[in-house]
Amino acid sequence: MIRKKLLKEILEILLASTAIFLFSFYALYITSVSILEAYLSNGDIALNTVQQNIFMVWIKSICLSASVFIFLSIFLFLFGQKISYLSYIIKSVEYLKQNNMDFTIKVEGNNELTQLAESINYLALSQRELFKQEENLKKEREEMIRSLSHDIRTPLTSILSYSDYIKNKENLTNEEFKSYINIIQTKAEQIKILTDKLLGKENKSLETIENGKLLMEQLAYEWEEILEEKFNCKIDLTNCTIFKCTFKIEDLRRIFDNIASNIEKYADSTKNVALIISHKDQKLIIIQQNYIKDINKSKIESHKIGLNSIATIVNSYGGNIEIIKNNDIFKIKIVLDTIN
């Protein structure tokens, strides 16, 4: 849109005011002369030349003064609107500075001041969007730090547990020793990967897994190892056929570790804990179910960090997660796409 220039508008105001000034002067002058002539005629009053000239000078002066007053009133009123809008913009800029750009300047007219107001509004909107993005990034970063810090605890706990077991176990066979060392090494590598991700150094790409069933058996075994001392675990892979998939194995391990961590905190240890893994129609389905321990006896506060971490991972692969709490039963169902 082509806008009128501010200078042009001011000149138009000046010309309009001048035209009104001239019209007012001549209208007042002619009216005044007519009234004077009528008055003198009705009163049979005759003026000499000097008197007539004096009256004309007075009439012209009065009419000129009145016309100047009209001119200034109209010009200042119209021009004052421009100055008033400019003053409003200046005050609005100060208000924007004080309120973190959370304000919108009212747009008026169709000139440079209008463009200025629109430009300031655009900059303010851009700044608000930038603040919002920065806040979202900050929240995402904080959430990621909380999530990864939470996820690091599970393999770290396993390392401490197995290290303590090796230290205190007597007559440990060589095979048992190697097995526990392998587990510790696996958990240490998991911590390294999570720490690298926490520091922004993650560069591990997706892996194509030819035998997904074998991987699920391994992850289920690791999951059971974490819980077997306190819980009676029931694992069902009956309907898990061999399938091909593309994942980061570490992401799947984080899912199982978080499931285990959630069980340790909130599951009733006197009842079975179930893990059911199946594969159907190119869908990997992971279901974990347990009884919830008496909340009156447990004062552990839930921040849902582990469940949120699982949801974040599942969503990153375009999968679905469903969490159900029915009376004293907890159930989580995860569905991930696989390859034909």
ZAZAMAR-907373 format. One record per residue: residue in three letters; x, y, z of N, C-alpha, C in turn. Coordinates in steps of 0.2 Angstrom, whole numbers, padded with zeros to 4 digits, m for minus. Example, Ala and Ser with C-alpha at 12.3 -4.5 7.8 and 13.67 -1.06 7.14 Angstrom:
2
REC residu n_xx n_yy n_zz ca_xx ca_yy ca_zz c_xx c_yy c_zz
REC Ala 0066 m0028 0039 0062 m0022 0039 0066 m0016 0039
REC Ser 0064 m0011 0035 0068 m0005 0036 0064 0000 0039
END
This chain:
340
REC residu n_xx n_yy n_zz ca_xx ca_yy ca_zz c_xx c_yy c_zz
REC Met 0004 m0006 0000 0000 0000 0000 0004 0006 0000
REC Ile 0003 0011 m0005 0007 0017 m0005 0004 0022 0000
REC Arg 0008 0024 0005 0005 0029 0010 0006 0036 0008
REC Lys 0002 0040 0010 0003 0048 0010 0009 0050 0014
REC Lys 0012 0054 0012 0018 0057 0016 0016 0062 0021
REC Leu 0019 0061 0027 0017 0066 0032 0018 0073 0031
REC Leu 0023 0075 0027 0024 0082 0025 0019 0084 0021
REC Lys 0016 0080 0016 0011 0082 0012 0004 0083 0016
REC Glu 0003 0079 0021 m0003 0080 0025 m0002 0086 0029
REC Ile 0004 0088 0031 0005 0094 0035 0003 0100 0030
REC Leu 0006 0100 0024 0005 0105 0019 m0003 0106 0018
REC Glu m0006 0100 0017 m0013 0100 0016 m0017 0103 0022
REC Ile m0015 0102 0028 m0018 0105 0034 m0017 0113 0033
REC Leu m0011 0115 0032 m0009 0122 0031 m0013 0125 0026
REC Leu m0013 0122 0020 m0017 0125 0015 m0025 0126 0016
REC Ala m0027 0120 0020 m0034 0121 0021 m0036 0126 0027
REC Ser m0031 0127 0031 m0032 0132 0037 m0031 0139 0034
REC Thr m0027 0140 0029 m0026 0146 0025 m0032 0148 0021
REC Ala m0035 0143 0018 m0041 0144 0014 m0047 0146 0019
REC Ile m0047 0143 0025 m0053 0145 0029 m0051 0151 0032
REC Phe m0045 0153 0033 m0043 0160 0036 m0045 0165 0031
REC Leu m0044 0164 0024 m0046 0169 0019 m0053 0170 0019
REC Phe m0057 0164 0019 m0064 0164 0018 m0067 0168 0024
REC Ser m0064 0166 0030 m0067 0169 0036 m0066 0177 0036
REC Phe m0060 0179 0034 m0058 0186 0034 m0063 0190 0030
REC Tyr m0064 0187 0023 m0068 0191 0019 m0075 0190 0021
REC Ala m0078 0185 0023 m0084 0184 0026 m0086 0189 0032
REC Leu m0081 0189 0036 m0082 0194 0042 m0082 0201 0040
REC Tyr m0077 0202 0035 m0076 0209 0033 m0083 0212 0029
REC Ile m0085 0208 0025 m0091 0210 0021 m0097 0210 0025
REC Thr m0098 0206 0030 m0104 0206 0035 m0103 0212 0039
REC Ser m0097 0213 0041 m0096 0219 0046 m0098 0226 0042
REC Val m0095 0226 0036 m0097 0232 0032 m0104 0233 0031
REC Ser m0107 0228 0029 m0115 0228 0028 m0118 0230 0034
REC Ile m0116 0227 0040 m0120 0229 0046 m0119 0237 0048
REC Leu m0112 0239 0046 m0111 0246 0048 m0115 0251 0043
REC Glu m0115 0249 0037 m0119 0253 0032 m0126 0253 0034
REC Ala m0129 0247 0036 m0136 0247 0037 m0137 0251 0043
REC Tyr m0133 0251 0048 m0134 0255 0055 m0134 0262 0053
REC Leu m0129 0265 0049 m0128 0272 0048 m0134 0274 0043
REC Ser m0136 0270 0039 m0142 0272 0035 m0148 0273 0039
REC Asn m0149 0268 0043 m0155 0268 0048 m0155 0274 0052
REC Gly m0149 0276 0054 m0149 0282 0059 m0148 0288 0056
REC Asp m0148 0289 0049 m0146 0295 0046 m0140 0298 0048
REC Ile m0135 0294 0049 m0128 0296 0051 m0124 0296 0045
REC Ala m0120 0302 0044 m0116 0303 0038 m0109 0304 0041
REC Leu m0104 0300 0038 m0097 0300 0040 m0093 0303 0035
REC Asn m0088 0307 0037 m0084 0310 0032 m0078 0305 0031
REC Thr m0074 0307 0026 m0069 0302 0023 m0064 0299 0029
REC Val m0062 0304 0033 m0057 0302 0039 m0061 0297 0043
REC Gln m0067 0298 0045 m0071 0294 0049 m0072 0287 0046
REC Gln m0074 0287 0040 m0075 0281 0036 m0068 0277 0036
REC Asn m0062 0280 0035 m0056 0276 0034 m0054 0273 0041
REC Ile m0056 0277 0046 m0054 0274 0053 m0059 0268 0055
REC Phe m0065 0268 0053 m0070 0263 0054 m0067 0257 0050
REC Met m0065 0258 0044 m0063 0252 0039 m0057 0249 0042
REC Val m0052 0253 0045 m0046 0250 0048 m0048 0246 0054
REC Trp m0053 0249 0058 m0055 0245 0064 m0058 0238 0062
REC Ile m0062 0239 0057 m0066 0233 0055 m0061 0227 0052
REC Lys m0056 0230 0048 m0051 0225 0045 m0047 0222 0051
REC Ser m0045 0226 0056 m0041 0223 0061 m0045 0218 0065
REC Ile m0051 0220 0067 m0055 0215 0070 m0056 0208 0066
REC Cys m0058 0209 0060 m0059 0203 0056 m0053 0199 0055
REC Leu m0047 0203 0054 m0041 0199 0053 m0039 0196 0060
REC Ser m0040 0199 0065 m0039 0195 0072 m0043 0189 0073
REC Ala m0049 0190 0071 m0054 0184 0072 m0052 0178 0067
REC Ser m0050 0180 0061 m0048 0175 0056 m0042 0172 0058
REC Val m0037 0176 0061 m0031 0173 0063 m0032 0168 0069
REC Phe m0037 0169 0073 m0039 0165 0079 m0042 0159 0076
REC Ile m0046 0159 0071 m0049 0153 0068 m0044 0149 0064
REC Phe m0039 0152 0061 m0034 0149 0057 m0029 0145 0062
REC Leu m0027 0148 0068 m0023 0145 0072 m0027 0139 0076
REC Ser m0033 0140 0077 m0037 0135 0081 m0037 0129 0076
REC Ile m0039 0130 0070 m0040 0124 0065 m0033 0121 0064
REC Phe m0028 0125 0063 m0022 0122 0061 m0019 0118 0067
REC Leu m0019 0121 0073 m0016 0118 0079 m0020 0112 0081
REC Phe m0027 0112 0080 m0031 0106 0081 m0029 0100 0076
REC Leu m0029 0101 0070 m0027 0096 0065 m0020 0094 0066
REC Phe m0015 0099 0066 m0008 0097 0067 m0007 0094 0074
REC Gly m0010 0096 0079 m0010 0093 0086 m0011 0086 0086
REC Gln m0016 0083 0082 m0017 0076 0081 m0011 0072 0079
REC Lys m0007 0075 0074 m0001 0071 0072 0004 0071 0078
REC Ile 0005 0077 0081 0009 0078 0087 0007 0073 0093
REC Ser 0001 0073 0094 m0002 0069 0099 m0001 0061 0098
REC Tyr m0002 0059 0091 0000 0052 0090 0007 0050 0090
REC Leu 0011 0055 0088 0019 0054 0089 0020 0054 0096
REC Ser 0017 0058 0101 0019 0057 0108 0016 0051 0111
REC Tyr 0010 0048 0108 0008 0042 0110 0013 0036 0108
REC Ile 0016 0037 0102 0020 0031 0100 0026 0031 0105
REC Ile 0029 0037 0106 0035 0038 0111 0033 0035 0118
REC Lys 0027 0037 0120 0026 0034 0127 0025 0026 0127
REC Ser 0022 0024 0121 0021 0017 0120 0028 0013 0120
REC Val 0033 0016 0117 0039 0013 0116 0042 0012 0123
REC Glu 0041 0017 0127 0044 0017 0134 0040 0012 0138
REC Tyr 0033 0011 0137 0029 0006 0140 0031 m0001 0138
REC Leu 0033 m0002 0131 0036 m0008 0129 0042 m0010 0132
REC Lys 0047 m0005 0133 0053 m0007 0137 0052 m0009 0144
REC Gln 0047 m0006 0147 0046 m0008 0154 0042 m0014 0155
REC Asn 0038 m0017 0150 0034 m0023 0150 0036 m0028 0146
REC Asn 0043 m0029 0144 0046 m0034 0140 0042 m0035 0134
REC Met 0041 m0029 0130 0038 m0029 0124 0030 m0032 0123
REC Asp 0027 m0033 0129 0021 m0035 0130 0015 m0030 0129
REC Phe 0015 m0027 0123 0010 m0021 0122 0010 m0020 0114
REC Thr 0004 m0018 0112 0003 m0017 0105 0001 m0010 0104
REC Ile 0005 m0006 0100 0003 0001 0098 m0003 0001 0094
REC Lys m0008 0006 0095 m0014 0007 0091 m0012 0010 0085
REC Val m0014 0007 0079 m0012 0010 0072 m0017 0015 0070
REC Glu m0015 0021 0068 m0019 0026 0065 m0016 0029 0059
REC Gly m0021 0031 0055 m0019 0035 0049 m0016 0031 0043
REC Asn m0012 0034 0039 m0009 0031 0033 m0003 0035 0031
REC Asn 0002 0036 0035 0007 0040 0034 0014 0037 0037
REC Glu 0019 0040 0038 0025 0038 0041 0024 0036 0048
REC Leu 0020 0040 0052 0019 0038 0059 0015 0031 0059
REC Thr 0011 0030 0054 0008 0023 0054 0013 0018 0053
REC Gln 0017 0019 0048 0023 0014 0047 0027 0013 0053
REC Leu 0028 0019 0056 0033 0018 0062 0029 0014 0067
REC Ala 0023 0015 0069 0019 0011 0074 0019 0004 0072
REC Glu 0018 0002 0065 0017 m0005 0063 0024 m0008 0063
REC Ser 0029 m0004 0062 0036 m0007 0062 0038 m0009 0070
REC Ile 0036 m0004 0074 0037 m0005 0081 0033 m0011 0084
REC Asn 0027 m0012 0081 0023 m0018 0083 0026 m0024 0081
REC Tyr 0029 m0024 0074 0032 m0030 0072 0038 m0032 0075
REC Leu 0042 m0027 0077 0048 m0028 0081 0046 m0031 0088
REC Ala 0041 m0028 0091 0039 m0030 0098 0036 m0038 0097
REC Leu 0032 m0039 0092 0030 m0046 0091 0036 m0051 0090
REC Ser 0041 m0049 0086 0046 m0053 0085 0050 m0054 0091
REC Gln 0051 m0049 0095 0054 m0050 0101 0051 m0054 0106
REC Arg 0044 m0054 0106 0040 m0058 0111 0041 m0065 0108
REC Glu 0040 m0066 0102 0041 m0073 0099 0048 m0076 0101
REC Leu 0053 m0072 0101 0060 m0074 0102 0060 m0075 0110
REC Phe 0057 m0071 0114 0057 m0073 0121 0054 m0079 0122
REC Lys 0048 m0081 0119 0044 m0087 0120 0049 m0093 0118
REC Gln 0052 m0092 0112 0056 m0098 0110 0062 m0099 0114
REC Glu 0065 m0094 0117 0070 m0095 0122 0068 m0098 0128
REC Glu 0062 m0096 0130 0059 m0099 0136 0057 m0106 0135
REC Asn 0055 m0108 0129 0053 m0115 0127 0060 m0119 0127
REC Leu 0065 m0116 0124 0071 m0120 0123 0074 m0121 0130
REC Lys 0073 m0116 0135 0076 m0117 0141 0072 m0122 0145
REC Lys 0065 m0122 0144 0062 m0127 0148 0063 m0134 0145
REC Glu 0064 m0135 0138 0066 m0141 0135 0073 m0144 0138
REC Arg 0077 m0139 0138 0084 m0141 0141 0084 m0143 0148
REC Glu 0080 m0139 0152 0079 m0141 0159 0076 m0148 0160
REC Glu 0071 m0149 0155 0067 m0156 0156 0072 m0161 0153
REC Met 0076 m0160 0148 0081 m0165 0146 0086 m0167 0151
REC Ile 0088 m0161 0155 0093 m0163 0160 0090 m0167 0165
REC Arg 0084 m0165 0167 0081 m0169 0173 0080 m0176 0171
REC Ser 0078 m0177 0164 0076 m0184 0162 0083 m0188 0161
REC Leu 0088 m0185 0158 0094 m0189 0158 0097 m0190 0164
REC Ser 0097 m0185 0169 0100 m0186 0176 0096 m0192 0179
REC His 0089 m0192 0178 0085 m0197 0181 0087 m0204 0178
REC Asp 0088 m0204 0171 0090 m0210 0168 0097 m0213 0169
REC Ile 0101 m0208 0171 0108 m0211 0173 0108 m0215 0180
REC Arg 0103 m0213 0184 0103 m0216 0191 0102 m0224 0190
REC Thr 0098 m0226 0185 0097 m0233 0185 0103 m0237 0184
REC Pro 0107 m0236 0178 0113 m0240 0177 0118 m0239 0182
REC Leu 0118 m0233 0185 0123 m0231 0190 0122 m0236 0197
REC Thr 0115 m0236 0198 0113 m0241 0204 0115 m0248 0202
REC Ser 0114 m0250 0196 0116 m0257 0194 0124 m0258 0195
REC Ile 0128 m0253 0193 0135 m0254 0194 0137 m0254 0201
REC Leu 0134 m0250 0205 0136 m0250 0212 0133 m0257 0215
REC Ser 0127 m0259 0213 0125 m0265 0216 0129 m0271 0214
REC Tyr 0131 m0272 0208 0135 m0278 0205 0142 m0277 0208
REC Ser 0145 m0271 0209 0151 m0270 0211 0152 m0273 0219
REC Asp 0146 m0271 0222 0146 m0273 0229 0145 m0280 0230
REC Tyr 0141 m0283 0225 0140 m0290 0225 0147 m0294 0224
REC Ile 0151 m0292 0219 0157 m0295 0218 0162 m0294 0224
REC Lys 0162 m0288 0227 0166 m0287 0232 0165 m0292 0238
REC Asn 0159 m0293 0240 0157 m0297 0246 0155 m0304 0244
REC Lys 0155 m0306 0238 0153 m0313 0236 0159 m0317 0237
REC Glu 0159 m0322 0241 0164 m0327 0241 0163 m0333 0236
REC Asn 0169 m0336 0234 0169 m0342 0230 0165 m0340 0223
REC Leu 0167 m0334 0221 0164 m0332 0214 0168 m0335 0209
REC Thr 0164 m0339 0204 0167 m0342 0199 0169 m0338 0193
REC Asn 0174 m0340 0189 0177 m0336 0184 0171 m0333 0179
REC Glu 0167 m0338 0177 0161 m0336 0173 0156 m0331 0176
REC Glu 0155 m0332 0182 0151 m0327 0186 0154 m0320 0186
REC Phe 0161 m0320 0187 0164 m0314 0187 0164 m0310 0181
REC Lys 0165 m0314 0175 0165 m0311 0169 0158 m0309 0167
REC Ser 0153 m0312 0169 0146 m0310 0167 0145 m0304 0171
REC Tyr 0147 m0303 0177 0145 m0297 0181 0149 m0291 0178
REC Ile 0155 m0293 0176 0160 m0287 0173 0157 m0285 0167
REC Asn 0154 m0289 0163 0151 m0287 0156 0145 m0283 0158
REC Ile 0141 m0285 0163 0135 m0281 0165 0137 m0274 0167
REC Ile 0142 m0274 0171 0145 m0267 0173 0148 m0263 0168
REC Gln 0151 m0266 0163 0154 m0263 0157 0148 m0260 0153
REC Thr 0143 m0264 0152 0137 m0262 0148 0134 m0256 0151
REC Lys 0133 m0256 0158 0130 m0250 0161 0134 m0244 0161
REC Ala 0141 m0245 0162 0145 m0240 0161 0145 m0236 0154
REC Glu 0145 m0240 0149 0144 m0237 0142 0138 m0234 0142
REC Gln 0132 m0236 0145 0126 m0233 0145 0126 m0226 0148
REC Ile 0130 m0226 0154 0131 m0219 0157 0135 m0215 0153
REC Lys 0140 m0217 0150 0144 m0213 0145 0140 m0210 0140
REC Ile 0136 m0214 0137 0131 m0211 0131 0126 m0206 0134
REC Leu 0123 m0207 0140 0119 m0203 0142 0122 m0196 0145
REC Thr 0128 m0197 0147 0132 m0191 0149 0134 m0187 0143
REC Asp 0136 m0190 0138 0138 m0187 0131 0132 m0183 0129
REC Lys 0126 m0186 0129 0120 m0183 0127 0118 m0177 0131
REC Leu 0119 m0178 0138 0118 m0172 0143 0123 m0166 0141
REC Leu 0129 m0168 0139 0134 m0162 0137 0133 m0160 0130
REC Gly 0128 m0163 0126 0127 m0161 0119 0132 m0164 0114
REC Lys 0135 m0169 0116 0140 m0173 0112 0137 m0179 0108
REC Glu 0131 m0180 0109 0128 m0186 0106 0129 m0186 0098
REC Asn 0131 m0192 0096 0132 m0192 0088 0130 m0199 0086
REC Lys 0128 m0203 0090 0126 m0210 0088 0120 m0210 0084
REC Ser 0120 m0214 0078 0115 m0214 0074 0110 m0220 0075
REC Leu 0105 m0220 0071 0100 m0226 0071 0104 m0232 0069
REC Glu 0102 m0238 0072 0104 m0244 0070 0099 m0248 0067
REC Thr 0100 m0252 0062 0095 m0257 0059 0097 m0263 0063
REC Ile 0092 m0266 0066 0092 m0272 0070 0088 m0278 0066
REC Glu 0092 m0283 0064 0089 m0288 0060 0085 m0293 0064
REC Asn 0087 m0294 0070 0083 m0298 0074 0080 m0295 0081
REC Gly 0075 m0291 0080 0072 m0287 0085 0070 m0292 0091
REC Lys 0068 m0298 0090 0066 m0302 0095 0071 m0304 0100
REC Leu 0077 m0305 0097 0083 m0306 0101 0085 m0300 0106
REC Leu 0084 m0294 0103 0085 m0288 0107 0080 m0288 0112
REC Met 0074 m0289 0111 0069 m0289 0116 0070 m0294 0122
REC Glu 0073 m0300 0120 0074 m0305 0125 0080 m0302 0130
REC Gln 0085 m0299 0126 0091 m0296 0130 0089 m0291 0135
REC Leu 0085 m0286 0132 0082 m0280 0136 0078 m0283 0142
REC Ala 0074 m0288 0141 0069 m0290 0146 0073 m0294 0151
REC Tyr 0079 m0297 0149 0083 m0300 0154 0087 m0295 0158
REC Glu 0089 m0290 0155 0092 m0284 0159 0087 m0281 0164
REC Trp 0081 m0280 0162 0076 m0277 0166 0074 m0282 0172
REC Glu 0074 m0289 0171 0073 m0293 0176 0078 m0293 0181
REC Glu 0085 m0293 0179 0090 m0293 0183 0090 m0287 0188
REC Ile 0087 m0281 0186 0087 m0275 0190 0082 m0276 0196
REC Leu 0077 m0280 0194 0071 m0281 0199 0071 m0287 0203
REC Glu 0074 m0292 0201 0073 m0299 0203 0074 m0300 0211
REC Glu 0078 m0296 0214 0080 m0296 0221 0074 m0294 0225
REC Lys 0069 m0290 0222 0064 m0287 0226 0057 m0289 0223
REC Phe 0057 m0291 0217 0050 m0292 0214 0050 m0299 0210
REC Asn 0044 m0302 0210 0043 m0308 0206 0041 m0306 0199
REC Cys 0046 m0306 0194 0045 m0304 0188 0042 m0310 0183
REC Lys 0037 m0308 0179 0034 m0313 0174 0035 m0310 0167
REC Ile 0039 m0313 0163 0040 m0310 0157 0037 m0315 0152
REC Asp 0033 m0312 0147 0030 m0316 0142 0032 m0313 0135
REC Leu 0035 m0317 0131 0037 m0315 0124 0034 m0320 0119
REC Thr 0029 m0324 0121 0026 m0329 0117 0024 m0326 0110
REC Asn 0021 m0320 0110 0019 m0318 0104 0024 m0313 0100
REC Cys 0030 m0313 0103 0035 m0309 0100 0039 m0313 0094
REC Thr 0037 m0312 0088 0040 m0315 0082 0047 m0311 0080
REC Ile 0051 m0314 0076 0057 m0311 0074 0055 m0305 0069
REC Phe 0058 m0299 0071 0056 m0293 0066 0062 m0289 0066
REC Lys 0062 m0285 0061 0067 m0280 0059 0065 m0273 0061
REC Cys 0070 m0269 0064 0068 m0263 0066 0074 m0258 0066
REC Thr 0072 m0251 0066 0078 m0246 0066 0077 m0242 0072
REC Phe 0081 m0243 0077 0081 m0239 0083 0088 m0237 0085
REC Lys 0089 m0233 0090 0095 m0232 0094 0094 m0237 0100
REC Ile 0098 m0242 0101 0097 m0247 0106 0097 m0244 0113
REC Glu 0101 m0238 0113 0101 m0235 0120 0095 m0232 0122
REC Asp 0091 m0230 0117 0084 m0227 0118 0080 m0232 0121
REC Leu 0080 m0238 0118 0076 m0244 0120 0078 m0246 0127
REC Arg 0085 m0246 0129 0087 m0248 0135 0085 m0242 0140
REC Arg 0084 m0236 0138 0082 m0231 0143 0074 m0232 0145
REC Ile 0071 m0234 0140 0063 m0236 0141 0063 m0241 0146
REC Phe 0067 m0247 0145 0066 m0252 0150 0069 m0250 0157
REC Asp 0074 m0246 0157 0077 m0244 0164 0072 m0240 0167
REC Asn 0068 m0235 0164 0063 m0231 0167 0057 m0235 0169
REC Ile 0055 m0240 0165 0050 m0244 0168 0052 m0248 0174
REC Ala 0058 m0250 0174 0061 m0254 0180 0061 m0249 0186
REC Ser 0063 m0243 0185 0064 m0238 0190 0057 m0236 0193
REC Asn 0052 m0235 0189 0045 m0234 0191 0042 m0240 0195
REC Ile 0044 m0246 0193 0042 m0251 0197 0045 m0251 0204
REC Glu 0052 m0250 0205 0055 m0250 0211 0052 m0245 0216
REC Lys 0050 m0239 0213 0047 m0234 0217 0040 m0235 0220
REC Tyr 0036 m0238 0215 0028 m0238 0216 0025 m0244 0216
REC Ala 0028 m0250 0214 0025 m0256 0213 0025 m0260 0220
REC Asp 0019 m0264 0221 0019 m0268 0227 0023 m0274 0226
REC Ser 0028 m0275 0230 0033 m0280 0230 0030 m0287 0232
REC Thr 0024 m0287 0235 0021 m0294 0237 0017 m0297 0231
REC Lys 0017 m0293 0225 0013 m0296 0220 0017 m0296 0213
REC Asn 0015 m0300 0208 0019 m0301 0202 0019 m0295 0198
REC Val 0025 m0294 0195 0026 m0288 0190 0027 m0291 0183
REC Ala 0022 m0289 0179 0022 m0292 0172 0025 m0288 0167
REC Leu 0028 m0291 0162 0031 m0288 0156 0029 m0292 0150
REC Ile 0025 m0289 0146 0023 m0293 0140 0025 m0290 0133
REC Ile 0029 m0293 0129 0031 m0290 0123 0029 m0294 0117
REC Ser 0026 m0291 0112 0023 m0295 0107 0025 m0291 0100
REC His 0024 m0294 0095 0025 m0291 0088 0019 m0293 0083
REC Lys 0016 m0288 0081 0010 m0289 0076 0009 m0284 0071
REC Asp 0008 m0285 0065 0007 m0280 0060 0012 m0275 0060
REC Gln 0018 m0277 0060 0024 m0272 0060 0023 m0267 0066
REC Lys 0021 m0269 0071 0020 m0265 0078 0024 m0269 0083
REC Leu 0028 m0266 0087 0031 m0269 0093 0027 m0266 0099
REC Ile 0024 m0271 0103 0020 m0269 0108 0023 m0271 0115
REC Ile 0024 m0266 0119 0027 m0267 0125 0022 m0266 0131
REC Ile 0020 m0270 0135 0015 m0269 0140 0019 m0271 0147
REC Gln 0018 m0266 0151 0021 m0268 0158 0015 m0266 0163
REC Gln 0014 m0271 0168 0008 m0270 0172 0011 m0273 0179
REC Asn 0008 m0269 0184 0010 m0271 0191 0004 m0268 0196
REC Tyr 0004 m0270 0202 0000 m0268 0207 0004 m0262 0211
REC Ile 0000 m0257 0212 0003 m0251 0216 0003 m0252 0223
REC Lys 0009 m0251 0226 0009 m0252 0234 0005 m0246 0237
REC Asp 0003 m0248 0243 m0001 m0243 0247 0002 m0237 0248
REC Ile m0002 m0231 0245 0001 m0225 0245 0001 m0222 0252
REC Asn m0003 m0225 0257 m0003 m0222 0263 0003 m0224 0267
REC Lys 0006 m0230 0265 0012 m0232 0268 0019 m0229 0264
REC Ser 0017 m0227 0258 0023 m0224 0254 0022 m0216 0254
REC Lys 0027 m0213 0256 0027 m0206 0255 0031 m0203 0250
REC Ile 0033 m0207 0245 0037 m0205 0240 0033 m0200 0235
REC Glu 0036 m0195 0233 0032 m0190 0229 0034 m0191 0222
REC Ser 0029 m0192 0218 0030 m0193 0211 0031 m0187 0206
REC His 0036 m0187 0203 0037 m0181 0198 0036 m0183 0191
REC Lys 0035 m0190 0190 0034 m0193 0183 0039 m0191 0178
REC Ile 0046 m0190 0181 0051 m0189 0176 0052 m0195 0172
REC Gly 0052 m0201 0175 0054 m0207 0171 0048 m0208 0166
REC Leu 0042 m0208 0168 0037 m0209 0163 0037 m0203 0157
REC Asn 0039 m0197 0159 0039 m0192 0154 0045 m0193 0149
REC Ser 0051 m0196 0152 0056 m0198 0148 0054 m0203 0143
REC Ile 0051 m0208 0145 0048 m0214 0141 0044 m0211 0135
REC Ala 0039 m0206 0137 0035 m0203 0132 0039 m0199 0127
REC Thr 0044 m0196 0129 0048 m0192 0125 0051 m0196 0120
REC Ile 0054 m0202 0122 0058 m0206 0117 0053 m0209 0112
REC Val 0047 m0212 0115 0042 m0215 0111 0040 m0210 0106
REC Asn 0038 m0204 0108 0036 m0199 0103 0041 m0197 0098
REC Ser 0047 m0198 0099 0052 m0196 0094 0053 m0201 0089
REC Tyr 0050 m0207 0090 0050 m0212 0085 0043 m0213 0082
REC Gly 0038 m0208 0083 0032 m0208 0081 0027 m0213 0084
REC Gly 0029 m0216 0089 0025 m0221 0093 0020 m0219 0097
REC Asn 0016 m0223 0100 0011 m0221 0105 0012 m0224 0112
REC Ile 0010 m0220 0117 0011 m0223 0124 0004 m0222 0127
REC Glu 0002 m0227 0131 m0004 m0226 0135 m0003 m0228 0142
REC Ile m0005 m0224 0147 m0004 m0225 0154 m0010 m0226 0157
REC Ile m0012 m0231 0161 m0018 m0233 0164 m0017 m0234 0171
REC Lys m0021 m0231 0175 m0021 m0232 0182 m0028 m0234 0184
REC Asn m0029 m0240 0186 m0036 m0243 0188 m0036 m0245 0195
REC Asn m0039 m0241 0199 m0039 m0243 0206 m0031 m0244 0209
REC Asp m0030 m0251 0210 m0023 m0252 0213 m0018 m0255 0207
REC Ile m0020 m0255 0201 m0016 m0258 0196 m0014 m0252 0191
REC Phe m0007 m0253 0190 m0004 m0248 0185 m0002 m0252 0179
REC Lys m0003 m0249 0173 m0002 m0252 0166 0001 m0247 0162
REC Ile 0006 m0248 0158 0009 m0244 0153 0010 m0248 0147
REC Lys 0007 m0245 0141 0007 m0249 0135 0011 m0244 0130
REC Ile 0016 m0247 0126 0020 m0244 0122 0020 m0247 0115
REC Val 0018 m0243 0110 0018 m0246 0103 0023 m0242 0098
REC Leu 0027 m0246 0095 0032 m0243 0091 0032 m0247 0084
REC Asp 0033 m0243 0079 0033 m0246 0072 0040 m0250 0071
REC Thr 0039 m0255 0067 0045 m0259 0065 0045 m0259 0057
REC Ile 0050 m0263 0054 0050 m0264 0047 0048 m0270 0045
REC Asn 0045 m0270 0038 0042 m0276 0035 0048 m0281 0035
END
